[in-house]
């Protein structure tokens, strides 16, 4: 397995700037995200007036400029969802949605801010009937009844996979579009998830209208709350705690952009991405000196 110098999670301005800076510093990087870049940029059609060097540019035009720079530097985007990041002492192990693993000596979190808060019971039952990766944990629930809370249409493929393995799948979409599945044992439930209940393990998903007996609740968001993505990470609400060098409480782990708190500005995110990459480079140099 290839171990990268730096793994960067997120393709908004913070993650892209971190990738560019690390690449210029000749580091072996892997960049996780969307090849269309941040959806936050793609939906902005009005001019952005405060981004230095790109006056009156729209979000879409900014994304096009960023893409061109990535191509010039031969920076590839890996469209894999990172479901967990584990600090392993002298390196980090990244659990991917494909049930594969990646390794890196340092990690930069730049996946943006996650709105809302965890469901009651979500954190309590994590690993005991709450999962963020269907393809990873589906075999544990073969022949059982499960529920899926789908944050977007992109999550339907994972729910469809569960339909192959599980007896029944309750699918609760958090979006307006009508889900499309190939398995008839997937039941679409247009109800609002309220609470995850259980004793030693999950046994019930409560909605605003009913209760469903399930062995597991798969919560499929575009991005996880940072404290759940990285066990042991210090957070303040939905933001990661960082110092001025974008260092977290875990050595070798850095955070930049919206995930590091307000203000939510493109120019601020790019600057923090640059700082995070430089800090990661310095961390790697210090680590090598100690070996």
C-alpha positions as CSV (number, residue, x, y, z in Angstrom):
1,X,0.0,0.0,0.0
2,X,1.3,3.4,-1.0
3,X,1.8,5.8,2.0
4,X,1.4,9.4,1.0
5,X,3.2,12.3,2.6
6,X,-0.1,14.3,2.9
7,X,-3.7,13.3,2.4
8,X,-6.0,16.2,1.8
9,X,-9.8,15.9,2.2
10,X,-11.9,18.4,0.4
11,X,-11.9,20.2,-2.9
12,X,-13.0,23.7,-1.9
13,X,-10.5,26.6,-1.9
14,X,-8.8,25.4,1.3
15,X,-8.2,21.9,0.1
16,X,-7.2,22.9,-3.4
17,X,-4.7,25.5,-2.1
18,X,-3.3,23.0,0.3
19,X,-2.8,20.5,-2.5
20,X,-1.1,23.1,-4.8
21,X,1.2,24.3,-2.0
22,X,2.1,20.7,-1.0
23,X,2.7,19.8,-4.7
24,X,4.9,22.8,-5.2
25,X,6.9,21.6,-2.2
26,X,7.4,18.3,-3.9
27,X,5.3,16.2,-1.6
28,X,3.5,13.0,-2.5
29,X,-0.1,13.9,-2.0
30,X,-3.6,12.4,-2.4
31,X,-6.6,14.7,-2.8
32,X,-10.0,13.4,-1.9
33,X,-13.1,15.2,-3.2
34,X,-15.3,16.0,-6.2
35,X,-13.9,16.5,-9.7
36,X,-16.5,19.3,-10.1
37,X,-14.9,20.8,-7.0
38,X,-17.0,22.4,-4.1
39,X,-20.7,22.6,-4.7
40,X,-20.6,25.8,-2.8
41,X,-18.7,27.4,-5.7
42,X,-20.8,25.8,-8.5
43,X,-24.0,27.4,-7.2
44,X,-22.6,30.9,-6.9
45,X,-23.5,32.9,-10.0
46,X,-23.0,36.4,-8.6
47,X,-19.7,38.1,-8.6
48,X,-17.2,37.5,-5.7
49,X,-15.6,40.9,-5.1
50,X,-13.0,40.3,-2.4
51,X,-10.8,37.5,-3.9
52,X,-7.4,38.9,-4.7
53,X,-6.4,38.5,-8.3
54,X,-9.8,37.3,-9.5
55,X,-12.0,40.5,-9.5
56,X,-15.7,40.1,-10.0
57,X,-15.4,36.4,-10.7
58,X,-18.4,34.1,-10.1
59,X,-18.1,30.9,-8.2
60,X,-18.3,28.8,-11.4
61,X,-15.6,30.9,-13.0
62,X,-13.4,30.5,-9.9
63,X,-13.9,26.8,-10.0
64,X,-12.8,26.7,-13.7
65,X,-9.7,28.7,-12.9
66,X,-8.8,26.4,-10.0
67,X,-9.4,23.3,-12.3
68,X,-7.0,24.7,-14.9
69,X,-4.3,25.2,-12.2
70,X,-4.7,21.7,-11.0
71,X,-4.3,20.4,-14.5
72,X,-1.2,22.4,-15.0
73,X,0.4,20.9,-11.9
74,X,-0.9,17.4,-12.7
75,X,-2.9,17.2,-9.5
76,X,-5.5,14.4,-9.6
77,X,-8.7,14.3,-7.6
78,X,-9.7,11.0,-6.0
79,X,-13.5,10.7,-5.9
80,X,-13.6,8.5,-2.9
81,X,-15.6,9.3,0.2
82,X,-13.5,9.3,3.4
83,X,-15.6,7.8,6.2
84,X,-13.1,7.8,9.0
85,X,-9.6,9.0,9.8
86,X,-7.6,7.1,12.5
87,X,-4.4,8.4,14.1
88,X,-2.1,5.4,14.2
89,X,0.9,6.9,16.0
90,X,3.3,7.8,13.3
91,X,0.8,7.8,10.4
92,X,-2.9,8.1,9.6
93,X,-5.2,5.4,8.3
94,X,-8.1,6.6,6.1
95,X,-11.2,4.4,5.8
96,X,-12.8,4.9,2.3
97,X,-16.3,4.3,1.2
98,X,-15.2,1.5,-1.1
99,X,-14.1,-0.4,2.1
100,X,-10.4,0.2,1.0
101,X,-7.8,1.9,3.2
102,X,-5.3,4.7,2.5
103,X,-2.3,5.7,4.5
104,X,-0.6,9.1,5.0
105,X,2.0,10.6,7.2
106,X,-0.1,13.7,7.7
107,X,-3.7,14.8,6.9
108,X,-5.3,18.1,6.1
109,X,-9.1,18.3,6.8
110,X,-10.7,20.8,4.4
111,X,-14.1,19.2,3.8
112,X,-16.2,22.2,4.8
113,X,-18.7,22.9,7.5
114,X,-21.5,20.3,8.2
115,X,-24.8,22.0,9.1
116,X,-27.0,20.8,11.9
117,X,-26.0,18.5,14.7
118,X,-25.9,14.7,15.3
119,X,-29.2,12.9,15.9
120,X,-29.9,11.9,19.6
121,X,-28.3,8.5,20.0
122,X,-26.0,8.8,17.0
123,X,-22.8,9.3,18.9
124,X,-23.8,6.9,21.7
125,X,-24.3,4.0,19.3
126,X,-21.5,4.7,16.8
127,X,-20.0,1.3,16.0
128,X,-22.9,-0.4,17.8
129,X,-25.6,0.0,15.2
130,X,-24.8,3.4,13.7
131,X,-22.6,3.4,10.6
132,X,-21.4,6.0,8.1
133,X,-20.4,3.5,5.4
134,X,-22.8,1.0,3.9
135,X,-20.3,-0.8,1.7
136,X,-18.0,-1.2,4.7
137,X,-20.5,-2.6,7.3
138,X,-23.2,-4.2,5.2
139,X,-21.8,-7.8,5.8
140,X,-22.5,-7.3,9.5
141,X,-26.2,-7.0,8.9
142,X,-26.8,-9.7,6.3
143,X,-30.4,-10.8,6.4
144,X,-31.4,-8.1,8.9
145,X,-33.6,-5.0,8.7
146,X,-31.7,-1.7,8.6
147,X,-32.5,2.0,7.9
148,X,-30.6,4.5,5.8
149,X,-30.8,8.2,6.2
150,X,-29.8,9.6,2.8
151,X,-28.4,13.1,2.6
152,X,-28.5,13.3,-1.2
153,X,-29.1,11.3,-4.3
154,X,-25.4,10.3,-4.4
155,X,-26.1,8.0,-1.4
156,X,-28.7,5.9,-3.3
157,X,-26.0,3.5,-4.6
158,X,-25.0,2.5,-1.1
159,X,-28.6,1.9,-0.1
160,X,-29.0,-0.2,-3.3
161,X,-26.0,-2.3,-2.2
162,X,-27.7,-2.8,1.2
163,X,-30.7,-4.1,-0.6
164,X,-28.6,-7.0,-1.9
165,X,-27.5,-8.0,1.5
166,X,-30.2,-7.1,4.0
167,X,-33.7,-8.5,4.4
168,X,-35.3,-5.0,4.3
169,X,-34.0,-1.4,4.0
170,X,-36.0,1.6,5.1
171,X,-34.7,4.6,3.1
172,X,-35.3,8.1,4.5
173,X,-34.3,10.7,1.9
174,X,-33.5,14.2,3.2
175,X,-34.0,15.6,-0.3
176,X,-37.0,16.2,-2.6
177,X,-36.1,14.1,-5.6
178,X,-37.6,10.7,-5.9
179,X,-35.1,7.9,-5.1
180,X,-34.5,5.2,-7.7
181,X,-33.5,1.7,-6.6
182,X,-33.2,-1.7,-8.3
183,X,-34.2,-3.8,-5.3
184,X,-37.9,-4.0,-4.2
185,X,-37.0,-4.6,-0.6
186,X,-35.9,-0.9,-0.2
187,X,-38.9,1.0,1.2
188,X,-38.8,4.8,0.8
189,X,-40.0,6.5,4.0
190,X,-40.8,10.2,3.7
191,X,-40.5,10.9,7.4
192,X,-38.1,13.0,9.5
193,X,-35.6,11.1,11.6
194,X,-35.8,12.1,15.2
195,X,-33.8,9.7,17.4
196,X,-31.8,6.5,17.4
197,X,-32.6,4.2,20.3
198,X,-31.4,1.0,21.8
199,X,-29.9,-0.8,24.8
200,X,-26.4,-2.2,24.2
201,X,-27.0,-1.9,20.4
202,X,-29.4,0.0,18.2
203,X,-32.8,-1.5,17.9
204,X,-35.1,1.4,16.9
205,X,-35.2,4.4,14.6
206,X,-37.8,6.9,15.7
207,X,-39.2,9.4,13.2
208,X,-41.7,12.2,13.6
209,X,-44.4,9.7,12.8
210,X,-43.4,6.2,13.6
211,X,-40.8,3.9,15.1
212,X,-39.0,1.3,13.1
213,X,-37.3,-1.8,14.5
214,X,-33.8,-2.0,12.9
215,X,-30.5,-3.5,13.6
216,X,-28.5,-0.6,12.2
217,X,-29.0,3.0,11.1
218,X,-26.7,4.0,8.2
219,X,-26.3,7.8,8.2
220,X,-25.0,8.8,4.8
221,X,-24.0,12.5,4.6
222,X,-21.9,14.2,2.0
223,X,-19.5,15.0,4.9
224,X,-19.3,13.8,8.5
225,X,-19.1,16.0,11.6
226,X,-15.4,16.4,12.2
227,X,-15.5,14.8,15.7
228,X,-17.0,11.7,14.2
229,X,-14.8,11.6,11.2
230,X,-11.6,11.6,13.4
231,X,-11.8,9.9,16.8
232,X,-10.1,12.0,19.5
233,X,-10.3,15.3,17.5
234,X,-11.0,18.4,19.6
235,X,-13.9,20.4,18.2
236,X,-16.0,23.4,19.1
237,X,-19.5,22.8,17.9
238,X,-19.1,21.8,14.2
239,X,-15.7,23.4,13.9
240,X,-12.3,21.9,14.5
241,X,-10.1,23.6,17.1
242,X,-6.9,24.8,15.4
243,X,-4.1,27.2,16.3
244,X,-2.7,29.9,14.0
245,X,-0.6,27.2,12.1
246,X,-3.8,25.2,11.5
247,X,-2.6,22.5,13.8
248,X,-5.2,20.4,15.7
249,X,-4.7,18.5,18.9
250,X,-3.6,15.4,17.0
251,X,0.1,15.7,15.8
252,X,0.2,15.6,12.0
253,X,-3.4,16.5,11.5
254,X,-4.4,20.0,10.3
255,X,-7.6,21.7,9.3
256,X,-8.4,24.6,7.1
257,X,-11.3,26.5,5.6
258,X,-14.9,26.4,6.8
259,X,-14.3,23.3,8.9
260,X,-12.0,25.5,11.0
261,X,-14.8,28.0,11.8
262,X,-16.0,31.4,10.7
263,X,-15.7,33.5,8.7
264,X,-16.9,31.4,5.8
265,X,-15.0,33.2,3.0
266,X,-13.2,31.8,0.0
267,X,-10.2,34.1,0.5
268,X,-9.8,33.0,4.1
269,X,-10.2,29.4,3.2
270,X,-7.5,29.5,0.6
271,X,-5.1,31.3,3.0
272,X,-5.7,28.7,5.7
273,X,-5.1,25.9,3.1
274,X,-1.7,27.4,2.3
275,X,-0.8,27.6,6.0
276,X,-2.0,24.1,6.7
277,X,0.1,22.7,3.8
278,X,3.2,24.6,5.0
279,X,2.6,23.3,8.5
280,X,2.3,19.8,7.2
281,X,5.5,20.1,5.3
282,X,7.3,21.4,8.4
283,X,5.8,18.5,10.4
284,X,7.1,16.0,7.9
285,X,10.6,17.6,8.0
286,X,10.7,17.5,11.8
287,X,9.5,13.9,11.8
288,X,12.3,12.9,9.3
289,X,14.9,14.7,11.5
290,X,13.9,12.6,14.5
291,X,14.2,9.3,12.7
